[in-house]
Amino acid sequence: MKNVIFRRTAIIAMLAAVAATAVAQSKPTTTPAADWPTKTVRIIVGFPAGSSPDLTARTLAEPLAKALGQPVIVENKVGAGGNIAADYVAKATDDHTIGLMINGNMTIAKLLNPKLSYDPLKDLTPISLIGVSPLVLTAPVGAPGTTAQEFLAAARTAGDKWSYGTPGVGTVGHIGMEWLKGKAGINPVHVPYPGYPQVANGMLGGQLHLAMLPPALAMAQIKAGKLRAIGVTSSGRSTLVPELPSMSEAGIQGFSLEIWNAIAAPKSLPKPVTQKLSALFSEIARTPEMRQRLFQQGWQVVGTSAEGLANRVKLDTALLGGVITTQGIKAE
């Protein structure tokens, strides 16, 4: 009799547990995005204060903080062409760390260095493509030649006696110049710097003969009469610098190159949170005020979805990866 009572009690308890589980499952659950963020959000930037990625991150931080209701701070982790910061973001596990990155960090970093401790295609989650821009092929004011064609002819004659600067191995400025070397038949030596401002200073100081610089940085020096513009790295003229000739006009056919900046997160970030961030960044970037501010910094605003950035990553990985293979570029 006691066994029968025990079995009945056990069955009743089991049925009660099942019913409780069903009730719990029927109630609406709070997604991770609903209560996120619960503390300060960090935007990691791989370049120095005052650099183009840094300025973009700081421009976005204020409206993002207002939208999230939590502080948003920018932290600079400089080195390796931005890959130190990208690696830091890829390995972050606090769900409150994201990164403002450039093309190279999200595309060809692993192709350049197979030993790299993160894989951009596997370890980073695309959030939003913020802005795009061509680069400006720039030279000192005393550079030889009066036209782009004459300047490139002088560069061919100089061979490896000339040098060019970039913000690091694997950056678009580096890959783009190596591509130009193959297209134009020039052979300047690569000199990496921590960021684009330092590259500009290298030309102003006479240590460099040419470089591809972001339009905002280049035009400030060009208008001041301190540097000279050779052309923009686009197939046609850019709305950012419509007064400058394209590389096609300079006699370099089939050459079109853009830099871009984007927001990415660790793969570990919950999907609802990545979707929330993607929508917010896309909305913020495309407001009239933000379009104007980023345009002044030298960016044509895009503000894509996560899928839009993922597609751009695939396209640029193929393009820049092809240059790496053709030119035999390797991480130093």
PyMOL commands that set and color helices and strands:
alter all, ss='L'
color gray80, all
select helices_A, chain A and resi 2-26+32-35+52-68+80-91+103-106+109-112+120-123+148-161+172-184+196-204+215-223+271-285+288-296+306-327
alter helices_A, ss='H'
color red, helices_A
select strands_A, chain A and resi 41-45+72-76+97-102+124-134+136-140+163-166+189-192+210-213+227-232+258-266+300-301
alter strands_A, ss='S'
color yellow, strands_A
deselect
rebuild
show_as cartoon
